[in-house]
Amino acid sequence: MGADIHGFVECRATHRVLDVEDAGGWSAAIDLDLLYAGRDYDAFGCLFGVRNHAGFRPLAEGRGLPEDVSAEVRHAHDEWGRDAHSASWIGWAELSRVDWDEPAEQADARVHEYRRGADGGWTRTGKSFKRPGDRPAGTEWTEGDTLFRVTRMTRRDAVPEDGDWAPVRAVMRVLAAVHGEEHVRLVVWFDN
């Protein structure tokens, strides 16, 4: 059974406020479903520790819903009932300072699979059901026209700048430019 992500980008509006400390509460700015429609366990593991087969030190694992979460987000989460799990959040101030070249703590538990293209080069086609066992990262072998490689991923591999998470980052970046980094966050939960 697969795991799907749900959530919202939240923001505390600070424009037209003389003192940032007078900013109102958090508001649901946009539903994550409008920005991200993927199911990428590498990203889920890197960001939130869910299905972390790639062995990352998660950035924001198990934080739960923020105490001051907006009513709209709490309602959307609560509608999932017992099916919702692994709620967490990460602020733009934290996300914008991540070292995306940081490697995972261990090699991926799934072997990366490549196929030879018409030009003779290898193109990654996905993750194999093969397990690396005691093979170290960097180990490669071929079986027919398939190359298998034990890989230790970086955060950039899991959440590429131009990948499926780019729209989420773009919206958070724009809101942070208007309201300040500490006033923008991503609140998520998962279901199976």
N, C-alpha and C positions, 0 to 999 in steps of 0.2 A: 504494500500500500504506500502511495506517495505522500509527501508532505507539501502543502501549499502555504504560502505566506499571505497574510492580510494585514491591513493597517492604514495609517494616515500620516501624512506630513502635517505636523502641528506648528502653529506660530503664535507668538504673543505680539500683537500690533503695538508698535512704538511710534509710528508717525502721528503727528498732531498732538504729541504728548510733550510737555515742557520738561518733565523730569522722567527719565527712563524708568525709575523706580515706581512711577505711577502707571506703568503699563498694565493693561487689563490681564485677565486670565488667558489661558491657552485656548486656541480655537483650531478646529479641524480645517486645515487649509485645502487639502486635496486627498481623495481616496487613493491609496496605493494602487488599486486595480486600474486606475486611469493612466498610470505611469509605467507599471511593471506587470507583465503577464507571464513571466517565466517560472520555471521550477529548476533552479540551479543550486544543487546541494553544495557546490564549492563556495558559492557566495553566501548561502545560508550558514555554512560552517564558519567561514572567515568572519562574518559579521556577528552572528548570534549563537554560534555553537550548535546549531541544529543540523543533523546529518553530516557531521564534521569528519567525513572519510579522509579528507586531505590533510588532517592533522594540524590545523591552525590553533594558535592561542586566540580564542574568540575576542573580538573587540567589545562586545556588549552582551554577554551571555547571562540569561536568567535574572534580569533586573526587575521583571514584573512591569505592570502598568505604573506609570508615574503617579504619585499621590494626587497631583493636581491636574491629571489628565482631563481633557475637555469632556463634557457630557455626551457629545456626539460619538466620540471615540469609545468611551466606556460603554455606551449603549450598543454600538456595533460589535464590540468584543463580547459583551454579555449575551448577545443573541446567539453566539456560537455555543454557549453553555459548556458542557463538559468536553466538547470536541476541541475547544481552544486550548492550546498549550504553549509553553515556552515564550510567554509574553516578555517583551523587552523594549528598550528604546535606546537611541543614540542621538546626541545633539550634533548640530552642524559644526560647532566649535571643535568637538572631538574628531569628527569624521574628516574635516578639512585638514587636519594635521597628521593623519595616518601616514606611516612610512609604507607606501604601496610596494616597495621592493623587499620588504621583510619576508623571509622565507617561512614556510610552515615549520612546525617543531619537529616533524618527522615526514618521511616519504608517504605519498598518497597510498591508502590501503587498496586502491584499485589501480591496475596497470593501464597505462595510456596506450591506445591502439592507433596505428597509422596505416594507411594504404598508399601504395605507389600510384602516382598520377601518370597521365599520358606523357608528361614532360620528364618522367623519371624520378621526380622529387617525392618526398613523403608528405602526406596531408593527414593531420589528426582527424580521426573519425569518431572518437569517443573514448569511453572507458570500457575496459574488458572485464569479463567475469573472472578472469585469472587474478590470483592474489600474488603479491610479490614475494611472500614467504620471507626468507632471510636474505634476499637479494638487495644490495644497497642501491640508493638513488643513483641514477645514471646507467644502470645495467640495461642493455638492449639485447634482443634476440629476434630472429625472424622465423616465421612459420609460413611457408608459401609466399604469397604476396602481401603478408601482413607483418608489420614491425611492432614489437611490443617494447615499451620503455617504462622502467620504474622511475617515477618523477617526484621531486620535492618542489611543490608549487610555491609561488610568491603570492602575496595578496593581490598584486596587479593581474596575475594569471586568473585568479578567482573572480575578481571584480574589475575587469578591464575598463579603462576610461571611456572607450567608445562602444561598450557592450550594452547589454539589456538594462543595466542600472544607470546609464547616462541620463535619461530623463529625470530620474529621482534626484540625482546630484544637481542637475540644472535647476530644478524647481527650488531645491533647498538653497542653492547658491544665490539665486535671485532674491528669495525671501530674506536671506541673511544680509544681502547688500542693502535692503530697505530697512529692516528692523534690527539688525545686529545678530552676530553669530550665536550668541547665547539665547536667542529668542526663537530658534528654529530647531525642531527635532523630528525624528522619524520614530513612530510608535508602531510596533508590530506584534503579531502572534501567529501561530501556525495551527493547521489542522492536518489530520491524516486521512 
